[in-house]
Amino acid sequence: MADDVLKDTETDTFIKPGEVGHNQGKEVVWERWQKKRTFVRALEGTYGEVYKSLFTQPRVYSTTDWKWKGGPHNYGKKIINPQSVEIAQSIECHVDCYAPGGHGQKHGHMNSAVFFVLKGKGYDIHDTVKLPWEAGDACIVENGCVHQHFNADPDNEGIVLIMKAKPLFLFMHMIFQKMVEYPPTTPPPGQENYKPPTNL
């Protein structure tokens, strides 16, 4: 077998570079689950060039510069990752918004994650264990944990800031992740016209 061919253990098929991986042939809501992405950038140039370029990069990134993607239960903005900014190679940081009564996908990945609850109240299911959270809490998703986020408030949105070292894990070839259950494609009951906040 050629070195550039991988086996998708979920579908028991072989995948060539550039082909869709674990989402192959499945309906998805978010484009990032099916499009080609940059997980690690090349650092090219002389040491002096690379070193100096780091000092020209912004230190503040405004979430309002990005558009919400996804829906209708869970919306997201990928703010910091190797694809979107030049300064970060080892961390990823994004903001997720859960519609009132909404929830995200059930999934697992090798990297751990920390999410800080900015608004709302809800709960997570981590390997079948229910963990309640509310604004001001930080929730830790352990390495290799199958998890899902739920907004428990039927009238108000939930907003979380998620931070993880996913790019570093991918760089070390600790790449296994799996989608167990996609989020619904229909809005939560009574939230057919919900839109995430425009000031975030």
Secondary structure, DSSP 8 states (H G I E B T S, - for coil): --TT-EEETTTTEEE-TTS--TTTTS--SSGGGTS---SS----S-HHHHHHHHHTS-S---GGGS--EE-SSEEEEEEESTTT-SS-SS-EEEEEEE-TT-B--EEEESS-EEEEEEE-EEEEEETTEEEEEETT-EEEE-TT-EEEEEE--SSS-EEEEEEE-HHHHHHTT---EEEEE---SS--TT-TT----TT-
